[in-house]
Amino acid sequence: MNHVDDGSGPLLHICSREDWDRARTSGAVTPPSLTEVGFVHLSTPEQVHLPANRLFAGRTDLVVLHVDATVLDDEVRFEPGVPSDPESMLFPHLYGPLPSDAVVAVTDYRPGADGRFPPVACLDT
């Protein structure tokens, strides 16, 4: 098994409730990024709002999957995000499908009145 060794704590993945329901049936989360760039985008709790706001602003059908990285078989690499992210910020990328049995919790992720998502630390989980 591949363990994330940087001590970053839990890893998170954003998807729609429909995508999560499909993953529970198929056994894995396999977003388009897996075939497009070879990995599943993950985040830490402190950074998950950045891709949420960039990609999903205003959507109300999202969930955050809380992932136990210690049970992942595929490699997790911490790599740069997009150029507008802070230069020192690295995002976890899972180089394989995200097994649904690695998901230890699922939290609804709703934007505020302004359509923007808060950091996960601000959520009631």
Backbone hydrogen bonds, N-H to C=O, Kabsch-Sander energy under -0.5 kcal/mol:
donor,donor_aa,acceptor,acceptor_aa,energy
2,N,72,L,-2.3
3,H,1,M,-0.6
5,D,3,H,-0.6
11,L,67,V,-1.4
12,L,43,S,-3.0
13,H,65,L,-1.7
15,C,63,V,-2.0
17,R,61,D,-2.7
20,W,16,S,-2.2
21,D,17,R,-2.5
22,R,18,E,-2.2
23,A,19,D,-2.2
24,R,20,W,-2.3
25,T,21,D,-1.2
26,S,22,R,-2.5
27,G,23,A,-2.9
29,V,98,L,-3.3
30,T,28,A,-0.6
34,L,31,P,-1.9
35,T,31,P,-0.5
35,T,32,P,-0.9
36,E,32,P,-2.5
37,V,33,S,-2.9
38,G,33,S,-1.2
39,F,33,S,-1.1
40,V,94,L,-2.9
42,L,92,P,-2.1
43,S,12,L,-2.0
47,Q,44,T,-1.2
48,V,44,T,-1.5
50,L,47,Q,-1.7
52,A,48,V,-1.7
53,N,49,H,-2.5
54,R,50,L,-2.0
55,L,51,P,-2.8
56,F,52,A,-2.6
57,A,53,N,-0.6
58,G,115,G,-2.1
59,R,56,F,-2.5
62,L,109,Y,-0.6
63,V,15,C,-3.0
64,V,107,T,-3.2
65,L,13,H,-3.4
65,L,63,V,-0.5
66,H,64,V,-0.5
66,H,105,A,-2.9
67,V,11,L,-3.3
67,V,65,L,-0.6
68,D,102,A,-3.1
69,A,67,V,-1.0
71,V,68,D,-1.6
72,L,69,A,-1.3
77,R,93,H,-2.4
79,E,77,R,-0.7
79,E,91,F,-2.8
81,G,89,M,-0.6
85,D,82,V,-2.2
89,M,86,P,-1.9
91,F,79,E,-3.8
93,H,77,R,-2.5
94,L,40,V,-2.4
95,Y,75,E,-3.1
95,Y,93,H,-0.6
96,G,94,L,-1.7
98,L,29,V,-2.2
100,S,27,G,-2.1
102,A,99,P,-2.0
103,V,100,S,-1.3
104,V,66,H,-2.8
104,V,102,A,-0.7
105,A,66,H,-1.0
107,T,64,V,-2.4
109,Y,62,L,-2.5
110,R,108,D,-0.5
112,G,116,R,-3.1
115,G,112,G,-2.2
120,V,45,P,-1.3
122,C,119,P,-1.8
123,L,120,V,-2.3
125,T,123,L,-0.9
